[in-house]
Each structure stands twice: as structure tokens, then as C-alpha cells.
């Protein structure tokens, strides 16, 4: 099989893989991010549907929103299938698409999780940050934490 054929076959099967986002409806999660320390970078709002993917691979459709002011920023994640999810919000100040940490592993960029409000030492568990999504739209406010 030619390399390009393998690539397209991979994309085809990737499209068939289940995800928490549905093309044909589902709930909308509205996330309002507050406590934004400055108008710089972008907010990476990652939606996760399992402990295995938590903080590693956000679901497709997780929004990236430019930070143009310190006021609250609202983003919508549409077509979310019923299930258990967690959200991680990072203010990516330098545009590298990931959370920067210092030499001991503490975040150097503003960060927040759904449900919990205090940033723990080490990565929090998916279960501690998770919430249920049913068939109705939900809204949540997540304040960024700057340490």
C-alpha cells in the first residue's frame, strides 16, 4: 500500500473513532472564564472524556479563544454527547499550545479545572474535575488561577 493511501485510510478510521462530540446534536457546554490576568495569548479550553486522555489529548472541537481583554471570556462547546467530562483551561501566554511549567513542575501560566478551584500539587484526578452532561445545555464559570 502506498504511503499516501495509508494516510487517507488512517484519516478515514480516525473519523469513525468515537468522541464526546456529535455531529447531529447533543448538549452545548457554555464555559465562562474569569480572573484573566492580562490581555495576552489565547485560552485553550480542553474538553476530556476519560482519565486516560485527561490533560493529554483534548477532544476535537475544544475551543481556542484569543485573549483580547481582562474581562470574562465565554466559549461554547456544542454537540456534546451525554457522558462524564472534565475541562482544563490554560491561558497560553506564549502561543506554544501547551502549559509551561517551572523546573519543579509548577505551572508558569494561568490554569484552571472544572469543578475544583484550587490547583493541587501534581495533576488532579479526572474524577475530581469531572461533571455529568445529559441532554440539556449546561453553563459553568471557571476562574483562572495564577500562582
C-alpha angles and dihedrals in degrees: 000000000000118000092243091051090053090051093053091045088053091051091049093053092042088058090053093052113109118251135171091254120082128200093211106055136294134149125316118228112208112200120194112194116203137175092052106175098206146353097261137112124351138291114247105203106190122193115202130188103190144032089244094059097035110130090352110071120012118207117265110268094040103146130244111200126189113237106228099158143013093249121103118289123213124204131176128217106197132196098027113169119226111276145091118304143168130204129213120192121197126179098218100207098179100037098241093128097240143072113274117217135192125241092280094048100258117141117263093190130059111275140178141175133209115260099003119077103190120070107234126214104267126006115321119235120261090236092057092054100036131111135180125254119199130170096294126082116256135200130203137177117221118187116208116238120219115195 
